[in-house]
Amino acid sequence: MQEQEEDEEELYEHHRIVVEKGQDFLRLDKYLMMRMQNATRNKIQNGIDLGVVKVNDNPVKASYKVKPFDVITVSLPHPPRENGILPENIPLDIIYEDEDLLIVNKPAGMVVHPAFGHWEGTLVNALVYHFQNLPTHRNGEIRPGLVHRIDKDTSGLLVIAKNDYAMAHLAKQFFDHSIERTYYAVVWGELKNEAGTIEGHIGRSLKDRKIRAVFPDGTMGKEAVTHYKVLKNMRYVSLVKCNLETGRTHQIRVHFKHIGHSLFNDNTYGGDRILRGTLFSKYEQFVENCFKICPRQALHAKSLGIIHPRTGEFMQFECDLPQDMQDLIQKWDKYVNNE
């Protein structure tokens, strides 16, 4: 079972609370403590400070006194669900770490979060082990907070929050689409334009609920915008740089499938067969060898730009293309140049 990357919006609890007719005036934070299960006062106060808790569509202070018929809306990151998860001593490629956050380079093939069929060997299992030895770990209360995910077979950068404040701050950046994310992908064919934007609502496919599809008329799904630039044309395939304006499930994979350029070796969206080139035995064997070199969709989360939750500084992180994608590009380049 393939893990699905979630839309940023799906990583949040969304609440709409209408204050009861007979409610006495009470501080907003105290009122929400009574009404929201499993929400700590710190988490609620952080949400209020960041403006993701609103009363009658307006941001307010924690000291605001709720009154009957007030409409309170809340968008807070889901609490980490690491209870009972087995810590595993799995090596992590840590790009950066401080008291608030952790940036890791996830390898292809690693599931981010435990789920049916993947209870062990996940990034969270590794993080739980790693966090056991940190000074921020207190009686099992503090666990790494996932504010976004990438697919099992996509490699690259992820940011993990190490406390409630960082979790709320980073989650708001993803919710507001202010995070800068750059992916590199190898796609089938040469694109007509050197740069462009792919737009089209993305939602669950009407034919297969396990995958996503584009709904160009916007009547279904959620808005999705992908900006791209061609970095290298190799006649049958191209290396492209993608910047996400939104964060929908399988967004890059679905958008490029939609415009007729599925990602190389993406077995969910049709890229695991020859889509460009003449079908003769030498070429078929060459492509089969390429599939073996990069046995997954050729997609890598190469850079990540965030505002640090504590300092307010903009921080940019980058990592190299993994070896399988480097070898794939080199092999295609050599094949085209020798034709």
Salt bridges, closest charged atoms under 4 A:
GLU6 OE2 - ARG149 NH1 3.16
ASP7 OD2 - LYS222 NZ 3.67
GLU8 OE2 - ARG181 NH1 3.15
GLU9 OE1 - LYS222 NZ 3.83
GLU9 OE2 - ARG248 NH1 3.97
GLU13 OE1 - HIS15 NE2 3.21
GLU13 OE2 - LYS43 NZ 3.07
GLU20 OE2 - ARG35 NH1 2.82
ASP29 OD2 - ARG27 NH2 3.00
ASP29 OD2 - ARG41 NH2 3.23
ASP70 OD1 - LYS67 NZ 3.30
GLU97 OE1 - HIS130 NE2 3.26
GLU97 OE2 - LYS162 NZ 3.01
ASP98 OD2 - HIS308 NE2 2.64
ASP100 OD1 - ARG310 NH2 2.58
ASP151 OD1 - HIS250 NE2 3.47
ASP151 OD2 - ARG253 NH1 2.71
ASP176 OD2 - LYS172 NZ 2.72
GLU245 OE1 - HIS227 NE2 2.63
ASP266 OD2 - ARG253 NE 2.77
GLU318 OE1 - LYS302 NZ 3.49
ASP324 OD2 - ARG296 NE 2.93
ASP333 OD2 - LYS232 NZ 3.46
GLU339 OE1 - ARG235 NH1 2.28
